[in-house]
Amino acid sequence: MAAVTDQTKAPEIPSDVLSRAKEAAQFIQSKVPAPFSKPRIAIVCGSGLGGIADLISENERTVINYSDIPHFPQITGR
């Protein structure tokens, strides 16, 4: 039996991209209540699927608008 390994090197992520991603992640983490700081599930809704969030109790969810998250693309369609 032969083992197959991927010998290609992953592309290096530019430091400015990594910095922006970390800032966005820290912002999101700052908005999540402590009991939910390590969620097992995340539901990301968009384009008409926001009604799914209504199925989750308000005291068990955190809603963060894309436009509030640093470095996230702004919504262009409606």
PEFENMO-V212769 format. One record per pair of residues at least 4 apart in sequence whose C-alpha atoms are under 6 Angstrom apart, sorted by the first residue. I is the first residue (numbers start at 1). J is the second residue. If there is no record, write none. Layout:
# PEFENMO-V212769
I_J ; I_J
This chain:
# PEFENMO-V212769
15_19 ; 24_69 ; 24_70 ; 32_37 ; 45_49 ; 45_50 ; 67_74
